[in-house]
Amino acid sequence: MTKLDWIRIKANYELVIDNLLDLSHTSYLHDGLLGNQDMVDAEITVEQVGDAVVVGRRSMNSTIPGLFAIQMPGHPRVDKWNTIRWTAPGNLLLRSGVHEPAPTPRPAPDITASIS
């Protein structure tokens, strides 16, 4: 079962959107926890799906970041993916995950469909 939740942030919503749509920031601002130096170089995709903008970021065979190491102990290297969907003006859906390195990239979960 997926838990949907919210966070209250005292900032202009446009700054939050700018921050979250730039998925590369995790390698710098959340170094060691959500990202790391291995994840600076990544495959990035941007597409418009209906009224939404979907940004994807995939890092292959990278050192596992701390938060994910807790969930996958004994896996020093992983493929990591992040996908964020923005529907203006202020709806964001972020999904992130890791899996064992694969010879060919596994698809990230599809977040282009409507959420009900």
Helices and strands as residue ranges (DSSP letters): H 13-21, H 25-29, G 37-39, E 43-49, E 52-63, H 66-71, E 77-87, E 91-99
